[in-house]
Amino acid sequence: MKKFFLSGCLILFCAVNIVIGLSTNPLPASARVRQSAFNPDNPYCSEYIRLVAKDLHISVGTLLAAKLDAKRDLLAQLVREGKLTQAQDDRRMAILTERLKNDPCS
């Protein structure tokens, strides 16, 4: 009987800690939903990209391509320095390219 009581208390203690932990801790940054440039609730990102391109006298497409090229150059440097493998570089470039298509502010 004592074992069942202790087991029940342990289960209750764990359940209470889980509920308290979930209710008081905010989600980590990786679990939060990012606002996309195409999200109507965040028109500032699209406007920012447009204004930067305008100030540089280039198209938005050219600006986004330059942004991707800069990231590509940085990853290539990391490969040359041995901090990334070519496979890691390829994977990251695929992710960055897709992310830039969906969210130019990323």
N, C-alpha and C positions, 0 to 999 in steps of 0.2 A: 504494500500500500504506500509506503514511504517513497519507493522508486517511482510510482505513478505520479505522486504529488510533485516530486522534484522534476520529473520529465515535463509535466504540465506547466510548472512554473517556468522552466527553461524555454519551452515553446512560446508561452505568453510573453516572456521577456524579449525573445527574438522578434516576435511579431510587432510588439510595441516599438522596438528600436527601428525596425524597417519602416513602419508607418511614420514615425517621427522624422527619420532620415529623409524619406521621400517628400514629406510635406515642408521641411524647413530648408533643405539644400536646393538651390537653384540648379537648373540643368547645366552641365558643362558647356562651354562655348561650342564644342563640336556637335552637340545635340540640338543646338538652337537652329531655327530656320533662318537662313540669310534672306534678306530682301533682295530680290533681283532688280536689275535695271529696268526690267520690263514689268515690274510689279507696280500697279497703279497707286499703291500706297507710298511708293518711294520715287517720285518723279525727279528728285534732286540728282540722283546718280546719272541718269540719262542726260540731264541738263549739264552736269559737270563735264561729262565726256564731250558733249557737243561744244561747250565753251572752250575747253582746252584745245580741241581740234581747230576751232575758229581762230583762237589766239595764235596758234602755230601756222595758220594758213594752209592747213591740210584737211583732207576728208577724215571723217570718223573712222572709216575703214583703214585708212593709212595709219592713223593713230593706234588702232587696235592691233594692226599687223606689226607696228614698231614695238608695241608692248610685248607681244608674243616673241618677237625676235630677241629682245633684250633678255627675256627669261630663258630662251633657247641658248643664248651666248653664255649666260651665267651657269646653266646646267652643264654645258660643254666644258667650261672651265673646271667645274667640280669633277668631271670625268677625267680631264687631263691631270688634275692634282691627285687622282686616286681616291677621292672622297665619295664617289658614286661609280657604280658599274654602268656600262653602256645599257644594260637591260633596265636598270633603275631609271636612267635618263630617259629611255624610250617610254617607259610606263608613265613617268611624271609629265613628259611632253604631251602624251595622249590625254592625260587628265587636264592639264592646263589648257590645251586647245579646246577641249569640250567645254570646260568651265568658262572660257572666254566667249565662246559662242552663246552660252546661256546667260552669262552674267558679265558684261564688260567691265563692271566695277570690281571684279574679284582680283 
